[in-house]
């Protein structure tokens, strides 16, 4: 009996020892070459848009590796290494991809920097004047022609159904509503969903989500449908126009995705900035943080919206209107709502 | 017998959902044990319960990022024991099985949409215990060693790149309850405790080591804890 007992214990310990040691798999040496290798590998295993970026902008991640590895030398400074790493990540043209060091944050903001802004902050503020209302970060006012104007500059601030309901009650007599999300770089997806849920009276398919389940570029979970459910409080029944520009990114892109196709909703302005990959954060061995797109969202037709959503009506800010301190997009929306 | 022990030590935590690198730091631990004989099999079966709480604060190797972690494990063990005498001192050998439940998590202060990793499991365990009683200056002292090895059970885990938003806001679950066994969760707990009387109390001092590991959903995890414990023990008789 005692021998059997000893045998069982020793066998189990052996199994544990053999199976054990869940160790770090990435390079641990803090050299420029190892840091670049870790960064490349981290992205290679976790980033969710490789296939799509290869099809659209021709990114070959293996080729990127060999091109940037050749730029590394052991004596380069941290700042030089940071520049090489940021340039490598910029190949993906993804605003959700960042490299964070103590002295800088690497980014690619070409999704809006290479395009007309179609938005002027001081002109937009002149429409609100000084006597606007604020509900959970949403600034709103009834314009002279009885059009409700809502300025949503960020989805970072918590938006509650009560806030939106109260705001819609205040605007209830308006002919229609303008929701201006230009320059809104995103925030919490739940806030975007809360706001959008007040513009539909039935459960509506608005898109699909899926995520990586393994290290391969195409190791994805199945597509899960995403439904927008009507809010339990006030539902806006009249025409709504959402104003967009290239700075509508991330959660705002998702808001536009949800709003597009809803009855009585028109998207007006420029294509959004995109950013349909929910970002995760990890790090490389020198402590720099790495942010990357990890969870994919596509629209209801299963089409990628990583590079933005086209508006229903394309309107750009005209130079003449700018000179007159007039917002072309707001004026166009007001006309459509009369 | 009841014992309560407090202590602290060093922890090494690695969870690839949060970072491809391990974090190290300090931790504190509280273990509450009850141990009582039964009448089953002529008194050879003893019942042990262990309530084990730990929490700690960690940092990455560069000191730029930090993690908080903590958890509570409750174990219920049945031990079959025999005793023998060595040099007029009693040696008890016990082996048995038990069930345990764990709830805990790790929070990374820097991460965005993957800031935390929840940990939960229910496991059937194998355990063994050796207790050696000896006298020093006519006072009875004990040295005991115990190990617990989780054999099989179920555990919670997000999938490789799955966000908690998908799982808990959208309800998109994806292999979040995994079958755990020795092959994908090779873990063990050890304790080596010396107890000796001081005045009217029995003081316990010892070492506790916990080596938790898992590899599933393409995620890798370990938590290695090495703690020094001190506490007291009380015997209750009917």
Interface residues (C-beta under 8 A of the other chain):
Chain A: X5 X9 X12 X15 X16 X19 X20 X21 X22 X23 X24 X25 X26 X28 X38 X42 X46 X48 X102 X189 X190 X209 X211 X212 X213 X214 X215 X219 X221 X224 X226 X278 X279 X280 X281 X282 X283 X284 X285 X286 X287 X288 X289 X291 X294 X295
Chain B: X14 X18 X19 X20 X21 X22 X60 X61 X62 X63 X64 X65 X93 X95 X108 X110 X111 X112 X113 X114 X126 X128 X149 X159 X160 X161 X162 X163 X165 X166 X169 X170 X172 X174 X175 X182 X183 X186 X187 X188 X211 X213 X214 X215 X217 X218 X220 X221 X222
